[in-house]
Amino acid sequence: MALTARWWESSAFRRDIRVAFFSALLLAAYPAIRLLGSPGSQATGHARAEISFSPESSATPVDGRVYLLLSTDGTEEPRFQVREEEAQSQQIFGVDVNALTPGSSAAITDNTLGYPTRSLREIPAGDYYVQAVFSRYTTFERSDGHRVKLPMDEGEGQHWNSKPGNFYSKPQRMHLDPASPDAIRIQLTEKIPEIEPVRDTEWVKHVRIQSQLLTKFWGHPMFLGGIVVLPQGWDTHPNAHYPLLVNQGHFPRDFSGFRTDPPGADLTGYPRERTDAMYQFYQDWSTGKLPHMLILLIQHANPYYDDSYAVNSENVGPYGDAINQELIPYIEKQFRGIGQGWARGVFGGSTGGWETLATQVFYPDNFNGAWAFCPDPVDFHAYQAVNIYDDKNAFWKEGPFGRVPIPDMRGPDGLPVAMMEGDDRWELVLGTHSRSGEQFGIWQAVFSPVGDDGYPKPIWDPETGVIDHQVAAYWREHYDLTAILQRDWATLGPKLNGKIHISVGTRDTWYLDNAVRLLQKALEATSNPHYAGDFDYGPDQPHCYTGVPTLSAREGSLTATRRVMNAAADWMEKTAPAGADKSWRY
């Protein structure tokens, strides 16, 4: 789940507030192509769309997923109009292909699963803006012996609709009639270009290293990136060493907290508030009014998502160890970090909020304070609105004669705007086998054991929503942060005393406040030692509240970094060991 301003405005406030999918797909014979779907499924419907590419796009066969997009809105390309909120989303269909050759066609048929409308036969006859996209997959020969096909991140932060190298067609205005026996034909004539590298500045440096741990796991060169913000005086105090503050969250292309010149008078409203805050942050940073410390934003997009969740995982790989044993030591050596656990803090929101707490829990000696805002589910009794341990179904609350849909997302008024079944189907249309590149897909990839096919074991049946409680038990043992803290408090408690700080709105958009309350209840019951942290609830605040009750979640985000910096610096000074390096206090 997303947070950025850096967190709260990145490609992710859940991918523009986070974007996520399901059902059975198809296996159909087509020239030089195998159409894949749910095991044992077979396409029997009429072909409605045939999508192909030319040898100029690729001279060799390619694997991946083909999308057909329909839109009633011509203001932007259909590939950018598919959203989690069903009532606001345009239409998408998706099908897997293996070894599609130039000139051969992938077929979107009546049996191809769609979102929000399930089938092409249900689309009303009419004129639409039509587009197709081919998301290309890479074959990985993993060290665990499994061979899997997944979309490699190409520097964009794992987005199928903007990934360099993906094929697409220009939008066309076309007439569609599901009753017609004639198929529409679309050729993918365009290719998304490579991304220009970001340049270093006086204050912001960019680092990219090959991870030996991840490369070994994936059987393919894998890299970690870091965006490092240097403190005032870094270049004029060559003997000084600095604490490190890690900002966890979705894929950051660059550090966007600075504005080096004052905003123009033409800006009003929130854009003006944001640019004013960015300019003030730069002034405070560059004049030494803020604590002298390094800020690190981590780039760890992977074949499943724009972010790894910063832990070791059977499916995603040893990202926790790679970040903490390879990237962070490299950054501290390169930029004169102190390199000791008492001089490191971590903060973030949403996805970054979960990572913040998980980093502190799984690497308790490496960090000295975690400031987590609106974290993803920290207790799977409240996996958003689903209890994966006690509920039988993730889509429906079922009784003897009736059932009620389980909500996934709510608006500021508290009313649902997306349901679990629709959201999960959205992700399944984007990609089978947890390859959606979205929220449920990455949670399943990180938290689940590996299935016999090499892909993550589903936490629930994608067609019915029936929960697999054996998989749920694995999740509890390995990634339910409340359960882990309760189980291991005798050893973790002394290392976490006073280090846990969590904020969440009482009307979080994805019901994340429910899990936070369960975590608080569990920690308040601790002893020897008592956890001595703090929880803050923003009344009626949505995603992503950052701990200032007098401000909205959006307004509070503008000052979150400086507030965490000051709190982290105070705590580090208070808890620093005797003889600690104080050269950063100039």
Secondary structure, 3 states (H helix, E strand, C coil): CCCECCECCCCCCCCCCCCCCCCCCCCEEECCEEEECCCCCCCCCCEEEEEEECCCCCCCCEEEEEEEEEECCCCCCHHHCCCCCHHHCCEEEEEEEEEECCCCCEEEECCCCEECCCCHHHCCCEEEEEEEEEEECEEEECCCCCEEEECCCCCCCCCCCCCCCCEECCCEEEEECCCCCCCEEEEECEECCCCCCCCCCCCEEEEEEECHHHHHHHCCCCEEEEEEECCCCCCCCCCCCECEEEEECCCCCCCCCCCCCCCCCCCCHHHHHHHHHHHHHHHHHHCCCCCCCEEEEEECCCCCCCCCCCCEECCCEEHHHHHHHHHHHHHHHHCCECCCHHHEEEEEECHHHHHHHHHHHHCCCCCCCEEEECCCCCCHHHECCECCCCCCECCEEECCCCEEECEEEECCCCCEEEEHHHHHHHHHHHCCCCCCCCHHHHHHHHHCCECCCCCECCCECCCCCEECHHHHHHHHHHHCHHHHHHHCHHHHHHHHCCCEEEEEECCCCCCCHHHHHHHHHHHHCCCCCCCCCEEEEECCCCCCCCCCCCCCHHHHHCCHHHHHHHHHHHHHHHHCCCCCCCCCCC
